[in-house]
Amino acid sequence: MPIGSSLSSQERRQRLLAMLDSGGEIRIDSSAESLDVSTMTIRRDLGELEAEGLLRRVRGGAVPAVFARPHEQRQAVRAAAKAVIAQKTLPLVPAEGFVAFDASSTITTLADVLAPRDGLTVLTNSVPTGEALDRWAGVDGLLTGGRRDRATGSLVGELATRNAGAFHTEAFFASTGGLDAEIGCTEVSLAEAEVKMVLSERARTTILCADSSKLGQRSTASSLSLDGVSVLVTELDPSDPRLDAFRDLVELR
C-alpha cells in the first residue's frame, strides 16, 4: 500500500501527462506505484484529465486524446518519437523530383531535417512545413493555398483540395490522427481528411509516418485506406509486437 506521495494533485497530473507523452499510454497500476499513491487516486486523476480533453481513458489506463490542436502544440507532443521517425524516413525522400507533404507535425519534423537536395519540389498544405522547407538549398516549397483551419493551422477547404488535385507527385508523406488496422487512417476533421485523400490519390506511392501512440486509435473522419499506403514508418523496431496488426498490410520500417 502506498504511504502517501508528497506531490500535489497538479504535479501528479503533470507527471501523468509526461508519462503519456513519453510512453504513449498510462497504466493505472504502474503509475500508482511510480507516484506512490493508490490506484483510486490515479483513476480520479485520469477522469479529471479526460474531462479536460487531455487524454482518453481505456481499460487499465489511458491513451492520448485525438483532437484538433495548434501545430506548435502538436509538434511538442512525442517529439523524441517524431525525431526517430524523421531520420528513418529521410532515405525515402528523393533528392529531386516532385513530392507532397501533409500538414502534420510529424512531417514538419521531417522537413526540419531534410537537408539540401538536388532540385526537389514539395507540395504541402502546411505553412510551418513550407517555412521549414525554405531553409534548404535545392528544395522548393509549394503551398496548396486554401482556408487556414483555426484549430490546426492546416490549409484546408475547396481551394486547398482543388489545388492539391491539380498535381501528380512521386510520393506523398503523411501522418494521421489515428491508425486502425481495420478502418485505416482517421483525422480530427473531414476538411483535413479530404486534402490528405486527394494528395494520396495523386501520388505514385504514399508513405505513412505515425508514432506508436496512434496505433489502434480512431479519430473523427476517415482518410487514407491502408490499401493505398506502401510503407508505415514508426519509431518502433519493425519486429515490435505492437505492429503485428499491420504486418501483412504494409511494409514496416
N, C-alpha and C positions, 0 to 999 in steps of 0.2 A: 504494500500500500504506500502511495506517495505520502511524504511527511509534510508537503506543502511547499510550493515554489515561492521564491521571493519576487518573481516577475509580476508586474501589474498586468491587468487584463489587456491593456493596449499593447504592451511589449510582447505578451504571449501571442496575440493575434498577428503582430508583425513577424514574429518568428514562424508562425504557421504559414503565412504568405511567402516567406523566404523559402521554406521547405517546398512549397508548391512550385515556386519559380525554379528551384534547382533540380528537383526530382520529378516534376510533372504530376505529382499526386501527394495526398496526405493520407497516412494510415492512422486510424484512431489509436490503436494500441501502442504502436511505436512512438507516436507523438506524445502520448500521455507519459510514457516512460522517459522520453527525452526531456520533457519540460517539467517533470516531477509533479504532475497533477493527476487527477482522476480522469478516467475516460468520459465520465459525465461532463466534466468541465470542458474537455475537448469538443464533445458533441454540442454543447451550448455555444462555444466559440464558433464552430463551423456553421451553426444555424444563423448566428448573427452576421457572419461574413457572407453567407449566401443571401441573406436579406439585403445586404448592401450591393449585391451583384458581383462580388469579387471571386466567387467560386461556385461550384455545383456539387452538392452532396451526393454520394453514391454509397452503396453498401460497404461498410467498413471504413469509410473515409470521405475524401473529396477530390475532385479534379478541377482544372481551370474552367471558369465560365467562358462561354463563347459569346461575345457581344461586341458591338461596334465601339472601338476606342480610337483616339487620335493616333496618328502614325508614330509620333515620338514616344508615346507610352507603349505601343506595341513593340517597338524596336528594343526597348529596355527589358522586356519580358523574355526570359530564356535566352539571353544574349550569348552565353557561352555555347549553347547548343547551335544557335544560328551561325556562330563563327565557324564551328566544325563543319556544318553543312555547306557553308560558302566555300571552304577550302576543298571539300570533296567534289563540289560542283564545278569548280574552276576549269578542270580539264575538259569538261563537256561544252564549254563556251568557245566557239570558233574564233580564230584570230581575225577573220574577215568575213564579210557577208552581211546577212540581214536576219536578226533575231528579235524576239519580243520578250519583255519582262513585265510581269504583272505589278500591282501596286502594293504587294505585301511587304512587311518589314523584313522578312527573311530574304527576299530578293533584293531589297535595298542593301542589306548586309553583303550580298554577293557583289553588287555594283560598287560598294566601298572598297573592295579588294580586287577588282577586276584586272588592274594593271594595263599598261599600254597595249594596243592591238595594231593590226596592220591595215585597218580600214573596215571597222565593224560599225554597222548602224543598228541601233537598238530602239525599237518602238516600245513605249511604255505609257501607262495611264497614271503615273505617279510623278508628281513634281519633285519630291525628295530624291527619288531614284534618278530622275533626269539630271538633277544637280550633281549627284554623285558621279554620274557618267561623264559630265563635263570636265571633270578633273583629269581624265585620262587621254593622252595623246592617241590619235588614231581611232577614237571612239566618237561617234556622232549620235547623240541622244535625240530622239524624235518623240514629242508628246502627241497623244491622240487628240488632245483638246477635250472639251466636254464640261459638264457641270461638276463643280467640286463638292463632293459629299461632305457635309459639315461634321459628321460623326467620325469618318475615317480619313478624310483628306484625299481620297481617291477621285480620279476623274471618271465620271460615270454619265449615264443618260444617253439620249438618242444620238447626239453628236459624237460622243466617245465610241459608241457601238458602231456607228456608220463608218467612222474613220478607221477603226480597228479592222473592219471587214474589207477595207479597200486595199490592204496589203497582204502579200503572201510571204511568209518567213520560213527560214530553215528550221528554227526551233523556238519553242515557247517555254520560258522558265517561269514557274508559278508556285505559289504555296496555297494553303487552304485554311479555312476556319475550322473544319472538322474533316476527318477521313475515316470512313467506314467501309469495310471490305464488301458489304452488300450494296450500299447505295452510292458509294464513291465520295466525291468531294462536296462539301456544303459551305456556304458563305453566310455572313451576317445579314446580307440584304440581296434582294433579287437584282437590283441595279449592278451591284458588284459582280454577281454571278454571270450576268448577261455579257459583260465585257470579257470576262475570262473565257466564256464558251466560244465567243467569236474569235478571240486570239488563238485559241487552241484549234479551232476548225481550220484556220488559215495557215497553220504551221505544219511542216512535214512531220515533226515529232514534238511531243510535249514531255518535259522533264518536271516532275513534281518534287518540290523541296519542302519537307514538313518535319518539324521536330516531334519527338515521341509523345508529347502531351496531346497532340492532335489525333493520335491513333484511337479508334473506337469512338470518337466524338462526332456528334451531329449538330449542325447549326441550323439556320432558318431556311435557306434556299439552296436547292440542288444546283451544282455547277458541272464540274468535269466528271465524266464517267471514267472508271479505270480502264475501260476498253480502249480509250483514246490516250492513255498515258503509257509511255515507253519505259521510263525509269523513275523509281522512287528513291530519293536521297534523304536520309535521316542522319542524326548524329550517332545512331547505334551501329554496332557491328552488324553486317548483313545476316549473321547467324543467330542474332538475338531472338529468343522465342517470342518476343512481343511483335515480331514481324511475320510470324507464321501464317496469319490470316491472309497476308498479301503475297506470300512466297510464289504461288502459282499464277498470280495475276499480272505482276510487273517484274522488271529487273530491279534488284535491290542493290543499293550502293551505300 
